[in-house]
Amino acid sequence: MAELTKNQQQVMDLVKEMSAIELNGLVKALEEEFGVTAAAMVVAGGAVAGGADAGAAGGADTVNVELTEAGPQKIAVIKVVKELLNIDLKAAKDFVEAAPKILKEGVKSEEADAIKAKLVEAGATVNFK
């Protein structure tokens, strides 16, 4: 890997600590701020890296939403996941096919219930962790 400046290394360290969801949000914000488009990213193990932080920082009123199973209407579930995570269709399909997988971390109970309702309506099985 190329040698990084001090600032670049600080950014790299921060990015390494982010969950896949947080990283996706950062990419979207950067795209909007600078008027560019990033290619779809796949972050292996990103949800695991942020999982411990979300559990420690979250209180009793926050939960992690897990997509347990897509169910028989997988296409409908893929569309809902695409909307919820603001990702492209291929990334949503890959996410759904990798179930069980944490969809959102450290969300408030009300938001988690709304997410679950959308996914269950589409035919998915959802758990809170």
N, C-alpha and C positions, 0 to 999 in steps of 0.2 A: 504494500500500500504506500502511496505517496506520503511524504512527510507533511504534517499539518502545522499550521500556525497555532498559536495559543488559543485564539478565538475559535478557529475551526475545530480544534480538539474539544473545547468546551461544548460547542454545539453537538459534536459527535457523541460526547458522553451523555448529554441530555436526551438525544434521540434514542440511544441504546436503552434508556430507562423507560421509554414510552411503550404503552400497549399498542396493539395494532389499531385499535379504535382511535386512540389519541394521535397516532401518527397519521391516520387517514384525515383527521380533522386539521392537523397542521398542514398537510399537503393541500387540502382544499383552500385553507386560508392563504397560503402562499400563492396558489393559482389566482385567487381573486385579487390579492394585493398587487401582484406584478403582471397580471394579464397574460399568464402563460398556462400551458396545459402539460401536466406530468403524465408519463406513461403509467399504466396500472402497475401497482407494486404488490408483491407478495412478501410478507414478512413472516418467516418461519419462527415460531415460538414467541411471537410478540405478545400474545395474550398471556402467556406464562410469565413473562417478565413483569408485566404490570399487575398481575393478579395479587401478589403479596402486598404491593403498595395500596391497592384499592381496598383490600381487606383490612389493612391496618388503619387507613385514613377514614374509611367509611364507618358510619355509626350504625345503630340498630335500625335506623329508618332508610338505609340504603341496601340494595341487593345487586347481585350479578344475575343477569338474565341469560339463561343457557338454552340454546336451540338443541333439544334432545333428539328430535327426529322430524324429518320433513313430512312424512305421511304420504298418502296416495296422490295428493295434488301438489307435487313438487314444483311445478312451474309457478303456481300461485304463490308458494312460499318464497321462491327465488325473487319474484317481483317485490314482495313485501320487504325482504332482506335488503334488496337493492335500494329501496326507498329509505329504509331506516338507517342504513349505514352510509348512504349517499356514495355508493360505489358503482362501477360499471357492471354490466350483466354477467360477464365472464367471472369476475371476482365474486359476485353474489352466488353464482352457480357453484363455484369451487367451495365457497364457505358452507353452503347448504349440504353439499356432498360430504363435507368433512365432519358433519354432526356425529356425535354431540360436541358442541363447541360454544364457548361463552360469546354471546352476541354483544352485550353491553355490560360494562363494569361500573359498580358504584352508583347506580341510578336510584333516584328516590322511588319509594314504593308506588306512588301514583303513576309515575312515568312507566315503571316496570309493568304495572297492571295494564296500561294502555298498549304497550308493546306486546304483551302476552295476548291481549284480546285480538289484535291485528293478526298475529301469527296463528292463533288457534282458529280464527275465522277462515284463514287460508288453508287450514288442515294440518298445521304443525303441532308437535308436542313441545311444550316449553316448561322449564323448571326454574325456580329461583334458588340461587346458592348464596 
